Amino acid sequence: MLYATHAEVNLAAIAHNVRQARSLAPGKKVLVALKAQAYGHGAVPVARHLVAEGLVDWFGVATTPEGIELRDAGIDTPILRLSHCFPEELDAAIAADITVPVVDATTIDELARAADRAGRSAYPVHLAIDTGMRRIGCEPRDAVAMAGLVAERGLDLQGLFTHLPISDTPRGDEFTRAQLARFLAAVRDVQQARADAGLAPVPLVHASNSGAVLGHPVPECTMVRPGIMVYGYYPDPEGTPRPVELQQALTWKSRVSFVKRVLAGETVGYGRTWTAPEDSWVATVPVGYGDGFSRLNSNRGRMLVGGAGYPVAGRVCMDQTMLDLGPATPGSQPPVKVGDEVVVLGRQGDQAIGADELAGLMGTISYEVTCLINQRVERVYRD
């Protein structure tokens, strides 16, 4: 049974977006970020589709359980955990064959001991180098020493990476170029030190998130890491270059559950924050902040019904939201009826509501809008 409130995920659109990323990074490996349930789209179905289409070389996750979920679903594509892994998680990560980052001498030592316990000599690692994000990673000046310590402890230095916090907008171009210069200098130093020691070069060098894939090609890198662009959104809706067209992959739908006439002067919802300016038709939709439709949309968001946009009336409830359908003149009928399709996010007729629109109302970014859609909202997948 298809529940009234559900999200339709277009897997063909996701595949299209990955192909677009590949077109901008010819010859490079592609790591697709599947963090936070593929930014709310569903990690396992997205992973299976991209593997079947032969479009992905690596997957990126934020936590060990995210990686284990993919392994339990039969995904054997290489997985990189993109955040620090605490010591108590290392055994599980190694058992699931999840590559983890090392950021300093302590993490290298912890991983080496865990690999020894598991009988996994030469376990692969990626060294995180902090060039300006100030989140995780060693300083560029310490990269050679850290790479040397990885080799001393018997681990396999498979990758070198950094992260770019403002690659998505032209105002950050100077900072991003400086970051990349620091990173590539550190990479050259590490590769030279390994050559001097008779070791093979590190094969995977990566820095490009979606913003960099779209606007900062890095020829020296061998892998890119698209995230939000995979799901159809540009990282910055106004500033990010658009060399390729992306397709938004998720449509969030519900249905009208109730319609009533509200008299002029009557109030709607918790806190009585909306007052009918005249006799009005009001519809109820079974979607609320418990589903991920933020309470910040109260009295300013909208939904689509019958190809028209109707504003949210009053506060968004946990499980329901009311819409102002307009004047209820004597003898008139409401413009919608119970059971009519409602689009919370997506296109209906000539109207569309994108995650960027909702993000603007909420004072956030498209990433958060789709990640907020929780597991109570059934996902339906279309090829």
ABEGO torsion letter per residue (X at the ends): XBBABBBBBBAAAAAAAAAAAAAABBGBBBBBBABGGGGGAEAAAAAAAAAAAGABABBBBABAAAAAAAAAAGBABBBBBABBBBAAAAAAAAAAGBBBBBABAAAAAAAAAAAAAAGBBGBBBBBBBBAGAGABEBBAAAAAAAAAAAAAAGBBBABBBBBBAAAABAAAAAAAAAAAAAAAAAAAAAAAAAAAAGBBBBABBBABBAAAAAABBBAABABBBBBAAAAGBBABAAABBBABBBBBABBBBBBBABBBBBBBGBBBEBGGABBBABBBBBBBBBBBAAAGBBAAABGABBBBBGGBBBBBBEBBBAABBBBBAEBBBBGBBBABBBGBBBBABEBBEABBBBAAAAAAAAGBBAAAAAAABBAABBBBBBX
